[in-house]
Amino acid sequence: MDIWKRFGEKEITHSMAHYLQAVAALKNDKGFARVGDIADRLGVSKSGVTSMLRSLQSRGLVDHEPYGCVELTPLGLQLARRTESNRRLLSVFLSEILGVAESVAEEDACMIEHLVSPQAAVELLRLTTFLRSQHPAALQFREAFRNTPRTCSDHAPGDCDICGATCLVDSLLRPPPAADAGPAA
């Protein structure tokens, strides 16, 4: 099967991850999580929370009785912790290693936190830990990375073996053309 088709097969969706994280945070902060607390924390309606809790309960991620507190199952707690760990790791990697603005790093980390496999996260953690260290090779890498050209125009033509004929940076940063508003009247 094509990888892009498997996107929807992840254990949890982006929304589910945020609900699990909200329950975990509320339990940690207040000792309990109720529908209204979750709604307030996420800025959603109580009916939306109730609907999501039914979905999470059907997947075995939460236990919830009407008008009662929400409890994470062991699997729900594991996924909430993994997602939170992935977000922290991705945010540090993007901001401290790659130099992405912190606000952008946090937003990007939030968008992909639930999609990263445990294997990739562990290796990214190893890489991030090493690159943040004072190991001479890490120091040398950070210096070399800072001095690496940011676009194909910053070095001799043909020096970029990834871009080929079209600079990928240009295609990534160029805003999309404005949508055609239709024929002029």
Contact map, one row per residue, 1 for C-alpha under 8 A:
11101100000000000000000000000000000000000000000000000000000000000000000000000000000000000000000000000000000000000000000000000000000000000000000000000000000000000000000000000000000000000
11111100000000000000000000000000000000000000000000000000000000000000000000000000000000000000000000000000000000000000000000000000000000000000000000000000000000000000000000000000000000000
11111110000000000000000000000000000000000000000000000000000000000000000000000000000000000000000000000000000000000000000000000000000000000000000000000000000000000000000000000000000000000
01111110000000000000000000000000000000000000000000000000000000000000000000000000000000000000000000000000000000000000000000000000000000000000000000000000000000000000000000000000000000000
11111111000000000000000000000000000000000000000000000000000000000000000000000000000000000000000000000000000000000000000000000000000000000000000000000000000000000000000000000000000000000
11111111110000000000000000000000000000000000000000000000000000000000000000000000000000000000000000000000000000000000000000000000000000000000000000000000000000000000000000000000000000000
00111111110000000000000000000000000000000000000000000000000000000000000000000000000000000000000000000000000000000000000000000000000000000000000000000000000000000000000000000000000000000
00001111110010000000000000000000000000000000000000000000000000000000000000000000000000000000000000000000000000000000000000000000000000000000000000000000000000000000000000000000000000000
00000111111000000000000000000000000000000000000000000000000000000000000000000000000000000000000000000000000000000000000000000000000000000000000000000000000000000000000000000000000000000
00000111111110000000000000000000000000000000000000000000000000000000000000000000000000000000000000000000000000000010000000000000000000000000000000000000000000000000000000000000000000000
00000000111110000000000000000000000000000000000000000000000000000000000000000000000000000000000000000000000000000000000000000000000000000000000000000000000000000000000000000000000000000
00000000011111011000000000000000000000000000000000000000000000000000000000000000000000000000000000000000000000000100000000000000000000000000000000000000000000000000000000000000000000000
00000001011111111000000000000000000000000000000000000000000000000000000000000000000000000000000000000000000000000100000000000000000000000000000000000000000000000000000000000000000000000
00000000000111111100000000000000000000000000000000000000000000000000000000000000000000000000000000000000000000100100000000000000000000000000000000000000000000000000000000000000000000000
00000000000011111110000000000000000000000000000000000000000000000000000000000000000000000000000000000000000000000000000000000000000000000000000000000000000000000000000000000000000000000
00000000000111111111000000000000000000000000000000010001000000000000000000000000000000000000000000000000000000000000000000000000000000000000000000000000000000000000000000000000000000000
00000000000111111111100000000000000000000000000000000000000000000000000000000011001000000000000000000000000000000100000000000000000000000000000000000000000000000000000000000000000000000
00000000000001111111110000000000000000000100000000000000000000000000000000000000000000000000000000000000000000000000000000000000000000000000000000000000000000000000000000000000000000000
00000000000000111111111000000000000001000100000000010000000000000000000000000000000000000000000000000000000000000000000000000000000000000000000000000000000000000000000000000000000000000
00000000000000011111111100000000000000000000000000000000000000000000000100011011000000000000000000000000000000000000000000000000000000000000000000000000000000000000000000000000000000000
00000000000000001111111110000000000000000000000000000000000000000000000000000001101100000000000000000000000000000000000000000000000000000000000000000000000000000000000000000000000000000
00000000000000000111111111000000000001001100000000000000000000000000000000000000000000000000000000000000000000000000000000000000000000000000000000000000000000000000000000000000000000000
00000000000000000011111111100000100001000000000000000000000000000000011100000000000000000000000000000000000000000000000000000000000000000000000000000000000000000000000000000000000000000
00000000000000000001111111110000000000000000000000000000000000000000000100001001000000000000000000000000000000000000000000000000000000000000000000000000000000000000000000000000000000000
00000000000000000000111111111000000000000000000000000000000000000000000000000000000000000000000000000000000000000000000000000000000000000000000000000000000000000000000000000000000000000
00000000000000000000011111111111100011000000000000000000000000000000000000000000000000000000000000000000000000000000000000000000000000000000000000000000000000000000000000000000000000000
00000000000000000000001111111111100000000000000000000000000000000000000000000000000000000000000000000000000000000000000000000000000000000000000000000000000000000000000000000000000000000
00000000000000000000000111111111000000000000000000000000000000000000000000000000000000000000000000000000000000000000000000000000000000000000000000000000000000000000000000000000000000000
00000000000000000000000011111110000000000000000000000000000000000000000000000000000000000000000000000000000000000000000000000000000000000000000000000000000000000000000000000000000000000
00000000000000000000000001111111100000000000000000000000000000000000000000000000000000000000000000000000000000000000000000000000000000000000000000000000000000000000000000000000000000000
00000000000000000000000001111111100000000000000000000000000000000000000000000000000000000000000000000000000000000000000000000000000000000000000000000000000000000000000000000000000000000
00000000000000000000000001110111110000000000000000000000000000000000110000000000000000000000000000000000000000000000000000000000000000000000000000000000000000000000000000000000000000000
00000000000000000000001001100111111011000000000000000000000000000000111000000000000000000000000000000000000000000000000000000000000000000000000000000000000000000000000000000000000000000
00000000000000000000000000000001111111000000000000000000000000000011110000000000000000000000000000000000000000000000000000000000000000000000000000000000000000000000000000000000000000000
00000000000000000000000000000000111111100000010011000000000000000010110000000000000000000000000000000000000000000000000000000000000000000000000000000000000000000000000000000000000000000
00000000000000000000000000000000011111110000010000000000000000000000000000000000000000000000000000000000000000000000000000000000000000000000000000000000000000000000000000000000000000000
00000000000000000000000001000000111111111000000000000000000000000000000000000000000000000000000000000000000000000000000000000000000000000000000000000000000000000000000000000000000000000
00000000000000000010011001000000111111111100000010000000000000000000000000000000000000000000000000000000000000000000000000000000000000000000000000000000000000000000000000000000000000000
00000000000000000000000000000000001111111111110110000000000000000000000000000000000000000000000000000000000000000000000000000000000000000000000000000000000000000000000000000000000000000
00000000000000000000000000000000000111111111000000000000000000000000000000000000000000000000000000000000000000000000000000000000000000000000000000000000000000000000000000000000000000000
00000000000000000000010000000000000011111110000000000000000000000000000000000000000000000000000000000000000000000000000000000000000000000000000000000000000000000000000000000000000000000
00000000000000000110010000000000000001111111000000000000000000000000000000000000000000000000000000000000000000000000000000000000000000000000000000000000000000000000000000000000000000000
00000000000000000000000000000000000000111111100000000000000000000000000000000000000000000000000000000000000000000000000000000000000000000000000000000000000000000000000000000000000000000
00000000000000000000000000000000000000110111110110000000000000000000000000000000000000000000000000000000000000000000000000000000000000000000000000000000000000000000000000000000000000000
00000000000000000000000000000000000000100011111110000000000000000000000000000000000000000000000000000000000000000000000000000000000000000000000000000000000000000000000000000000000000000
00000000000000000000000000000000001100100001111111000000000000000000000000000000000000000000000000000000000000000000000000000000000000000000000000000000000000000000000000000000000000000
00000000000000000000000000000000000000000000111111100000000000000000000000000000000000000000000000000000000000000000000000000000000000000000000000000000000000000000000000000000000000000
00000000000000000000000000000000000000100001111111110000000000000000000000000000000000000000000000000000000000000000000000000000000000000000000000000000000000000000000000000000000000000
00000000000000000000000000000000001001100001111111111000000000000000000000000000000000000000000000000000000000000000000000000000000000000000000000000000000000000000000000000000000000000
00000000000000000000000000000000001000000000011111111100000000000000000000000000000000000000000000000000000000000000000000000000000000000000000000000000000000000000000000000000000000000
00000000000000000000000000000000000000000000001111111110000000000000000000000000000000000000000000000000000000000000000000000000000000000000000000000000000000000000000000000000000000000
00000000000000010010000000000000000000000000000111111111000000000000000000000000000000000000000000000000000000000000000000000000000000000000000000000000000000000000000000000000000000000
00000000000000000000000000000000000000000000000011111111100001010000000000000000000000000000000000000000000000000000000000000000000000000000000000000000000000000000000000000000000000000
00000000000000000000000000000000000000000000000001111111110000000000000000000000000000000000000000000000000000000000000000000000000000000000000000000000000000000000000000000000000000000
00000000000000000000000000000000000000000000000000111111111000000000000000000000000000000000000000000000000000000000000000000000000000000000000000000000000000000000000000000000000000000
00000000000000010000000000000000000000000000000000011111111111000000000000000000000000000000000000000000000000000000000000000000000000000000000000000000000000000000000000000000000000000
00000000000000000000000000000000000000000000000000001111111111110000000000000000000000000000000000000000000000000000000000000000000000000000000000000000000000000000000000000000000000000
00000000000000000000000000000000000000000000000000000111111110000000000000000000000000000000000000000000000000000000000000000000000000000000000000000000000000000000000000000000000000000
00000000000000000000000000000000000000000000000000000011111110000000000000000000000000000000000000000000000000000000000000000000000000000000000000000000000000000000000000000000000000000
00000000000000000000000000000000000000000000000000000001111111100000000010110000000000000000000000000000000000000000000000000000000000000000000000000000000000000000000000000000000000000
00000000000000000000000000000000000000000000000000000001111111100000000111111000000000000000000000000000000000000000000000000000000000000000000000000000000000000000000000000000000000000
00000000000000000000000000000000000000000000000000001001100111110000011110010000000000000000000000000000000000000000000000000000000000000000000000000000000000000000000000000000000000000
00000000000000000000000000000000000000000000000000000000100111111000011110000000000000000000000000000000000000000000000000000000000000000000000000000000000000000000000000000000000000000
00000000000000000000000000000000000000000000000000001000100001111101111000000000000000000000000000000000000000000000000000000000000000000000000000000000000000000000000000000000000000000
00000000000000000000000000000000000000000000000000000000000000111111110000000000000000000000000000000000000000000000000000000000000000000000000000000000000000000000000000000000000000000
00000000000000000000000000000000000000000000000000000000000000011111000000000000000000000000000000000000000000000000000000000000000000000000000000000000000000000000000000000000000000000
00000000000000000000000000000000011000000000000000000000000000001111100000000000000000000000000000000000000000000000000000000000000000000000000000000000000000000000000000000000000000000
00000000000000000000000000000000010000000000000000000000000000011111110000000000000000000000000000000000000000000000000000000000000000000000000000000000000000000000000000000000000000000
00000000000000000000000000000001111000000000000000000000000000011011111000000000000000000000000000000000000000000000000000000000000000000000000000000000000000000000000000000000000000000
00000000000000000000001000000001111000000000000000000000000001111001111100000000000000000000000000000000000000000000000000000000000000000000000000000000000000000000000000000000000000000
00000000000000000000001000000000100000000000000000000000000001110000111110000000000000000000000000000000000000000000000000000000000000000000000000000000000000000000000000000000000000000
00000000000000000001001100000000000000000000000000000000000011100000011111111000000000000000000000000000000000000000000000000000000000000000000000000000000000000000000000000000000000000
00000000000000000000000000000000000000000000000000000000000111100000001111111000000000000000000000000000000000000000000000000000000000000000000000000000000000000000000000000000000000000
00000000000000000000000000000000000000000000000000000000000010000000000111111100000000000000000000000000000000000000000000000000000000000000000000000000000000000000000000000000000000000
00000000000000000000000000000000000000000000000000000000000110000000000111111110000000000000000000000000000000000000000000000000000000000000000000000000000000000000000000000000000000000
00000000000000000001000000000000000000000000000000000000000111000000000111111111000000000000000000000000000000000000000000000000000000000000000000000000000000000000000000000000000000000
00000000000000000001000100000000000000000000000000000000000010000000000111111111100000000000000000000000000000000000000000000000000000000000000000000000000000000000000000000000000000000
00000000000000000000000000000000000000000000000000000000000000000000000001111111110000000000000000000000000000000000000000000000000000000000000000000000000000000000000000000000000000000
00000000000000001001000000000000000000000000000000000000000000000000000000111111111000000000000000000000000000000000000000000000000000000000000000000000000000000000000000000000000000000
00000000000000001001100100000000000000000000000000000000000000000000000000011111111100000000000000000000000000000000000000000000000000000000000000000000000000000000000000000000000000000
00000000000000000000100000000000000000000000000000000000000000000000000000001111111110000000000000000000000000000000000000000000000000000000000000000000000000000000000000000000000000000
00000000000000000000000000000000000000000000000000000000000000000000000000000111111111000000000000000000000000000000000000000000000000000000000000000000000000000000000000000000000000000
00000000000000001000100000000000000000000000000000000000000000000000000000000011111111100000000000000000000000001100000000000000000000000000000000000000000000000000000000000000000000000
00000000000000000000100000000000000000000000000000000000000000000000000000000001111111110000000000000000000000001000000000000000000000000000000000000000000000000000000000000000000000000
00000000000000000000000000000000000000000000000000000000000000000000000000000000111111111000000000000000000000000000000000000000000000000000000000000000000000000000000000000000000000000
00000000000000000000000000000000000000000000000000000000000000000000000000000000011111111100000000000000000010001101000010000000000000000000000000000000000000000000000000000000000000000
00000000000000000000000000000000000000000000000000000000000000000000000000000000001111111110000000000000010011011000000000000000000000000000000000000000000000000000000000000000000000000
00000000000000000000000000000000000000000000000000000000000000000000000000000000000111111111000000000000000010000000000000000000000000000000000000000000000000000000000000000000000000000
00000000000000000000000000000000000000000000000000000000000000000000000000000000000011111111100000000000000000000000000010011000000000000000000000000000000000000000000000000000000000000
00000000000000000000000000000000000000000000000000000000000000000000000000000000000001111111110000000000100010001000000000000000000000000000000000000000000000000000000000000000000000000
00000000000000000000000000000000000000000000000000000000000000000000000000000000000000111111111000000100110110000000000000000000000000000000000000000000000000000000000000000000000000000
00000000000000000000000000000000000000000000000000000000000000000000000000000000000000011111111110000000100000000000000000000001000000000000000000000000000000000000000000000000000000000
00000000000000000000000000000000000000000000000000000000000000000000000000000000000000001111111111000000000000000000000000000001000000000000000000000000000000000000000000000000000000000
00000000000000000000000000000000000000000000000000000000000000000000000000000000000000000111111111110000100010000000000000000000000000000000000000000000000000000000000000000000000000000
00000000000000000000000000000000000000000000000000000000000000000000000000000000000000000011111111111100100000000000000000000000000000000000000000000000000000000000000000000000000000000
00000000000000000000000000000000000000000000000000000000000000000000000000000000000000000001111111110000000000000000000000000000000000000000000000000000000000000000000000000000000000000
00000000000000000000000000000000000000000000000000000000000000000000000000000000000000000001111111100000000000000000000000000001001100000000010000000000000000000000000000000000000000000
00000000000000000000000000000000000000000000000000000000000000000000000000000000000000000000111111110000000000000000000000000000000000000000000000000000000000000000000000000000000000000
00000000000000000000000000000000000000000000000000000000000000000000000000000000000000000000011111111000000000000000000000000000000000000000000000000000000000000000000000000000000000000
00000000000000000000000000000000000000000000000000000000000000000000000000000000000000000000011101111101100000000000000000000000000000000000000000000000000000000000000000000000000000000
00000000000000000000000000000000000000000000000000000000000000000000000000000000000000000000001000111111100000000000000000000000000000000000000000000000000000000000000000000000000000000
00000000000000000000000000000000000000000000000000000000000000000000000000000000000000000010001000011111110000000000000000000000000000000000000000000000000000000000000000000000000000000
00000000000000000000000000000000000000000000000000000000000000000000000000000000000000000000000000001111111000000000000000000000000000000000000000000000000000000000000000000000000000000
00000000000000000000000000000000000000000000000000000000000000000000000000000000000000000000000000011111111100000000000000000000000000000000000000000000000000000000000000000000000000000
00000000000000000000000000000000000000000000000000000000000000000000000000000000000000000111011000011111111110000000000000000000000000000000000000000000000000000000000000000000000000000
00000000000000000000000000000000000000000000000000000000000000000000000000000000000000100010000000000111111111000000000000000000000000000000000000000000000000000000000000000000000000000
00000000000000000000000000000000000000000000000000000000000000000000000000000000000000000000000000000011111111100000000000000000000000000000000000000000000000000000000000000000000000000
00000000000000000000000000000000000000000000000000000000000000000000000000000000000000000010000000000001111111110000000000000000000000000000000000000000000000000000000000000000000000000
00000000000000000000000000000000000000000000000000000000000000000000000000000000000001110110010000000000111111111000000000000000000000000000000000000000000000000000000000000000000000000
00000000000000000000000000000000000000000000000000000000000000000000000000000000000000100000000000000000011111111000000000000000000000000000000000000000000000000000000000000000000000000
00000000000001000000000000000000000000000000000000000000000000000000000000000000000000000000000000000000001111111100000000000000000000000000000000000000000000000000000000000000000000000
00000000000000000000000000000000000000000000000000000000000000000000000000000000000000100000000000000000000111111111000000000000000000000000000000000000000000000000000000000000000000000
00000000000000000000000000000000000000000000000000000000000000000000000000000000001101100100000000000000000011111111000000000000000000000000000000000000000000000000000000000000000000000
00000000000111001000000000000000000000000000000000000000000000000000000000000000001001000000000000000000000000111111000000000000000000000000000000000000000000000000000000000000000000000
00000000010000000000000000000000000000000000000000000000000000000000000000000000000000000000000000000000000000011111100000000000000000000000000000000000000000000000000000000000000000000
00000000000000000000000000000000000000000000000000000000000000000000000000000000000001000000000000000000000000011111110110000000000000000000000000000000000000000000000000000000000000000
00000000000000000000000000000000000000000000000000000000000000000000000000000000000000000000000000000000000000000011111110000000000000000000000000000000000000000000000000000000000000000
00000000000000000000000000000000000000000000000000000000000000000000000000000000000000000000000000000000000000000001111111000000000000000000000000000000000000000000000000000000000000000
00000000000000000000000000000000000000000000000000000000000000000000000000000000000000000000000000000000000000000000111111100000000000000000000000000000000000000000000000000000000000000
00000000000000000000000000000000000000000000000000000000000000000000000000000000000000000000000000000000000000000001111111110000000000000000000000000000000000000000000000000000000000000
00000000000000000000000000000000000000000000000000000000000000000000000000000000000001001000000000000000000000000001111111111000000000000000000000000000000000000000000000000000000000000
00000000000000000000000000000000000000000000000000000000000000000000000000000000000000000000000000000000000000000000011111111100000000000000000000000000000000000000000000000000000000000
00000000000000000000000000000000000000000000000000000000000000000000000000000000000000000000000000000000000000000000001111111110000000000000000000000000000000000000000000000000000000000
00000000000000000000000000000000000000000000000000000000000000000000000000000000000000001000000000000000000000000000000111111111000000000000000000000000000000000000000000000000000000000
00000000000000000000000000000000000000000000000000000000000000000000000000000000000000001000000000000000000000000000000011111111100000000000000000000000000000000000000000000000000000000
00000000000000000000000000000000000000000000000000000000000000000000000000000000000000000000000000000000000000000000000001111111110000000000000000000000000000000000000000000000000000000
00000000000000000000000000000000000000000000000000000000000000000000000000000000000000000000000000000000000000000000000000111111111000000000000000000000000000000000000000000000000000000
00000000000000000000000000000000000000000000000000000000000000000000000000000000000000000001100010000000000000000000000000011111111100000000000000000000000000000000000000000000000000000
00000000000000000000000000000000000000000000000000000000000000000000000000000000000000000000000000000000000000000000000000001111111110000000000000000000000000000000000000000000000000000
00000000000000000000000000000000000000000000000000000000000000000000000000000000000000000000000000000000000000000000000000000111111110100100000000000000000000000000000000000000000000000
00000000000000000000000000000000000000000000000000000000000000000000000000000000000000000000000010000000000000000000000000000011111110000110110000000000000000000000000000000000000000000
00000000000000000000000000000000000000000000000000000000000000000000000000000000000000000000000010000000000000000000000000000001111111000100000000000000000000000000000000000000000000000
00000000000000000000000000000000000000000000000000000000000000000000000000000000000000000000000000000000000000000000000000000000111111100110000000000000000000000000000000000000000000000
00000000000000000000000000000000000000000000000000000000000000000000000000000000000000000000000000000000000000000000000000000000000111110110000000000000000000000000000000000000000000000
00000000000000000000000000000000000000000000000000000000000000000000000000000000000000000000000000000000000000000000000000000000010011111110000000000000000000000000000000000000000000000
00000000000000000000000000000000000000000000000000000000000000000000000000000000000000000000000000000000000000000000000000000000000001111111000000000000000000000000000000000000000000000
00000000000000000000000000000000000000000000000000000000000000000000000000000000000000000000000000000000000000000000000000000000000000111111100000000000000000000000000000000000000000000
00000000000000000000000000000000000000000000000000000000000000000000000000000000000000000000000000000000000000000000000000000000011111111111110000000000000000000000000000000000000000000
00000000000000000000000000000000000000000000000000000000000000000000000000000000000000000000000000000000000000000000000000000000001011111111111000000000000000000000000000000000000000000
00000000000000000000000000000000000000000000000000000000000000000000000000000000000000000000000000000000000000000000000000000000000000011111111100000000000000000000000000000000000000000
00000000000000000000000000000000000000000000000000000000000000000000000000000000000000000000000000000000000000000000000000000000001000001111111110000000000000000000000000000000000000000
00000000000000000000000000000000000000000000000000000000000000000000000000000000000000000000000010000000000000000000000000000000001000000111111111000000000000000000000000000000000000000
00000000000000000000000000000000000000000000000000000000000000000000000000000000000000000000000000000000000000000000000000000000000000000011111111100000000000000000000000000000000000000
00000000000000000000000000000000000000000000000000000000000000000000000000000000000000000000000000000000000000000000000000000000000000000001111111110000000000000000000000000000000000000
00000000000000000000000000000000000000000000000000000000000000000000000000000000000000000000000000000000000000000000000000000000000000000000111111110000000000000000000000000000000000000
00000000000000000000000000000000000000000000000000000000000000000000000000000000000000000000000000000000000000000000000000000000000000000000011111110000000000000000000000000000000000000
00000000000000000000000000000000000000000000000000000000000000000000000000000000000000000000000000000000000000000000000000000000000000000000001111111000000000000000000000000000000000000
00000000000000000000000000000000000000000000000000000000000000000000000000000000000000000000000000000000000000000000000000000000000000000000000111111100000000000000000000000000000000000
00000000000000000000000000000000000000000000000000000000000000000000000000000000000000000000000000000000000000000000000000000000000000000000000000111111011000000000000000000000000000000
00000000000000000000000000000000000000000000000000000000000000000000000000000000000000000000000000000000000000000000000000000000000000000000000000011111010000000000000010000000000000000
00000000000000000000000000000000000000000000000000000000000000000000000000000000000000000000000000000000000000000000000000000000000000000000000000001111111000000000001011000000000000000
00000000000000000000000000000000000000000000000000000000000000000000000000000000000000000000000000000000000000000000000000000000000000000000000000001111111110110010001010000000000000000
00000000000000000000000000000000000000000000000000000000000000000000000000000000000000000000000000000000000000000000000000000000000000000000000000000011111110000000000000000000000000000
00000000000000000000000000000000000000000000000000000000000000000000000000000000000000000000000000000000000000000000000000000000000000000000000000001111111100000000000000000000000000000
00000000000000000000000000000000000000000000000000000000000000000000000000000000000000000000000000000000000000000000000000000000000000000000000000001011111110100000000000000000000000000
00000000000000000000000000000000000000000000000000000000000000000000000000000000000000000000000000000000000000000000000000000000000000000000000000000001111111100000000000000000000000000
00000000000000000000000000000000000000000000000000000000000000000000000000000000000000000000000000000000000000000000000000000000000000000000000000000001101111110000000000000000000000000
00000000000000000000000000000000000000000000000000000000000000000000000000000000000000000000000000000000000000000000000000000000000000000000000000000000000111111001000000000000000000000
00000000000000000000000000000000000000000000000000000000000000000000000000000000000000000000000000000000000000000000000000000000000000000000000000000001001111111000000000000000000000000
00000000000000000000000000000000000000000000000000000000000000000000000000000000000000000000000000000000000000000000000000000000000000000000000000000001000011111111000000000000000000000
00000000000000000000000000000000000000000000000000000000000000000000000000000000000000000000000000000000000000000000000000000000000000000000000000000000000001111111000000000000000000000
00000000000000000000000000000000000000000000000000000000000000000000000000000000000000000000000000000000000000000000000000000000000000000000000000000000000000011111000000000000000000000
00000000000000000000000000000000000000000000000000000000000000000000000000000000000000000000000000000000000000000000000000000000000000000000000000000001000000011111111100000000000000000
00000000000000000000000000000000000000000000000000000000000000000000000000000000000000000000000000000000000000000000000000000000000000000000000000000000000001011111111000000000000000000
00000000000000000000000000000000000000000000000000000000000000000000000000000000000000000000000000000000000000000000000000000000000000000000000000000000000000000011111000000000000000000
00000000000000000000000000000000000000000000000000000000000000000000000000000000000000000000000000000000000000000000000000000000000000000000000000000000000000000011111101100000000000000
00000000000000000000000000000000000000000000000000000000000000000000000000000000000000000000000000000000000000000000000000000000000000000000000000000011000000000011111111100000000000000
00000000000000000000000000000000000000000000000000000000000000000000000000000000000000000000000000000000000000000000000000000000000000000000000000000000000000000010011111110000000000000
00000000000000000000000000000000000000000000000000000000000000000000000000000000000000000000000000000000000000000000000000000000000000000000000000000111000000000000001111111000000000000
00000000000000000000000000000000000000000000000000000000000000000000000000000000000000000000000000000000000000000000000000000000000000000000000000000010000000000000011111111100000000000
00000000000000000000000000000000000000000000000000000000000000000000000000000000000000000000000000000000000000000000000000000000000000000000000000000000000000000000011111111100000000000
00000000000000000000000000000000000000000000000000000000000000000000000000000000000000000000000000000000000000000000000000000000000000000000000000000000000000000000000111111100000000000
00000000000000000000000000000000000000000000000000000000000000000000000000000000000000000000000000000000000000000000000000000000000000000000000000000000000000000000000011111110000000000
00000000000000000000000000000000000000000000000000000000000000000000000000000000000000000000000000000000000000000000000000000000000000000000000000000000000000000000000001111111000000000
00000000000000000000000000000000000000000000000000000000000000000000000000000000000000000000000000000000000000000000000000000000000000000000000000000000000000000000000000001111100000000
00000000000000000000000000000000000000000000000000000000000000000000000000000000000000000000000000000000000000000000000000000000000000000000000000000000000000000000000000000111110000000
00000000000000000000000000000000000000000000000000000000000000000000000000000000000000000000000000000000000000000000000000000000000000000000000000000000000000000000000000000011111000000
00000000000000000000000000000000000000000000000000000000000000000000000000000000000000000000000000000000000000000000000000000000000000000000000000000000000000000000000000000001111100000
00000000000000000000000000000000000000000000000000000000000000000000000000000000000000000000000000000000000000000000000000000000000000000000000000000000000000000000000000000000111110000
00000000000000000000000000000000000000000000000000000000000000000000000000000000000000000000000000000000000000000000000000000000000000000000000000000000000000000000000000000000011111000
00000000000000000000000000000000000000000000000000000000000000000000000000000000000000000000000000000000000000000000000000000000000000000000000000000000000000000000000000000000001111100
00000000000000000000000000000000000000000000000000000000000000000000000000000000000000000000000000000000000000000000000000000000000000000000000000000000000000000000000000000000000111110
00000000000000000000000000000000000000000000000000000000000000000000000000000000000000000000000000000000000000000000000000000000000000000000000000000000000000000000000000000000000011111
00000000000000000000000000000000000000000000000000000000000000000000000000000000000000000000000000000000000000000000000000000000000000000000000000000000000000000000000000000000000001111
00000000000000000000000000000000000000000000000000000000000000000000000000000000000000000000000000000000000000000000000000000000000000000000000000000000000000000000000000000000000000111
